Amino acid sequence: RPLPSRAELTRAAFDHLDEVGSGRLHARAMRPFADFTGFDGADEEWEAEYQGLCCDLGRDPADGIDFEAFRRAVEDESEEGCHCSDEELRELAGLPAEVDIVEEMPLQRPASVLLRQQYRM
């Protein structure tokens, strides 16, 4: 199976945060994201920060952050943004880390080498 695209990882992270399946992330649903991206304030501070984030994204805090606004936030590499790497999105989504298949499979000698070794015996 090919690795998930960035768009799929973003959707998976959003859906993981949207535990109730409303299609909107309110302050409580966004708190794990805030903590993940480095916020370490109290709940009251998070409420104020969430209000500002919604304002920056052009969203009414009462309506919550929809997928498109979330996508813009995790793509924004500016100082005000919340850019996340693919690996961070994968972690936010609760998906396992990428596995390097090469490291898991032991290398085997070609049959010609094995045959030469067998005939030397």
C-alpha positions in Angstrom: 0.0 0.0 0.0 1.4 3.4 -0.9 2.0 5.9 1.9 -0.8 8.3 2.6 -0.7 11.6 0.8 -0.4 14.9 2.8 -4.1 15.6 2.1 -5.0 12.1 3.5 -2.9 12.7 6.6 -4.5 16.1 7.2 -8.0 14.6 6.9 -7.0 11.8 9.2 -5.6 14.2 11.8 -8.8 16.4 11.6 -11.1 13.4 11.9 -9.0 12.1 14.9 -9.5 15.4 16.7 -13.2 15.6 15.7 -14.2 12.8 18.1 -17.9 13.7 17.9 -17.9 13.7 14.1 -19.4 17.2 13.8 -17.1 18.4 11.0 -16.1 21.3 13.3 -13.3 21.6 15.9 -14.3 23.7 18.9 -11.9 24.8 21.6 -12.1 21.5 23.5 -11.4 19.4 20.4 -8.5 21.6 19.4 -6.8 21.5 22.8 -4.8 18.3 22.0 -3.7 20.0 18.8 -2.6 23.1 20.7 -0.7 21.0 23.3 0.9 19.0 20.5 2.1 22.2 18.8 3.6 23.7 21.9 0.9 25.5 23.8 1.3 25.0 27.6 -1.1 27.5 29.1 -4.2 27.0 31.3 -7.7 26.4 30.0 -8.6 30.1 30.2 -5.5 31.0 28.2 -6.4 28.4 25.6 -9.9 29.8 25.2 -8.4 33.2 24.4 -5.8 31.6 22.1 -8.6 29.6 20.4 -10.6 32.8 19.8 -7.6 34.4 18.2 -6.9 31.3 16.0 -10.5 31.3 14.8 -10.2 35.0 14.0 -6.9 34.4 12.1 -8.6 31.7 10.1 -11.8 33.7 9.4 -13.9 31.5 11.5 -16.5 32.3 14.2 -15.4 30.5 17.4 -19.1 29.5 18.0 -19.1 27.7 14.7 -15.7 26.0 15.2 -12.9 25.3 12.8 -13.9 23.3 9.7 -11.6 21.0 7.7 -10.6 23.7 5.2 -9.6 26.1 8.0 -7.7 23.3 9.7 -5.9 22.5 6.5 -4.9 26.1 6.0 -3.6 26.2 9.6 -1.4 23.1 9.3 -0.1 24.4 5.9 0.8 27.9 7.2 4.5 28.2 7.6 4.4 31.8 8.8 5.0 32.9 12.4 1.2 32.9 13.0 0.7 29.5 11.4 0.6 26.0 12.9 2.5 24.2 10.3 2.8 20.5 10.8 5.1 18.1 8.9 3.7 14.9 7.4 5.1 12.9 10.4 3.5 15.3 12.8 0.1 14.9 11.0 0.6 11.2 11.1 1.2 11.3 14.9 -1.8 13.7 15.4 -4.0 11.2 13.5 -2.8 8.4 15.8 -1.3 6.5 12.8 1.8 4.4 13.3 5.1 5.9 12.1 6.4 5.0 8.7 8.3 1.7 8.7 11.4 1.3 6.7 10.9 -2.0 4.9 14.5 -2.3 4.0 15.6 -2.5 7.6 13.0 -5.2 8.4 14.0 -7.6 5.6 17.4 -9.3 6.0 19.5 -9.2 2.9 19.9 -12.6 1.2 22.9 -13.6 -0.9 22.2 -14.3 -4.5 21.8 -18.0 -5.4 25.0 -18.0 -7.4 27.0 -17.2 -4.2 25.3 -19.9 -2.2 26.0 -22.4 -5.0 29.7 -21.5 -5.0 29.9 -21.9 -1.3 28.2 -25.2 -1.4 30.6 -26.7 -3.9 33.6 -25.5 -1.9 32.7 -27.8 0.9 
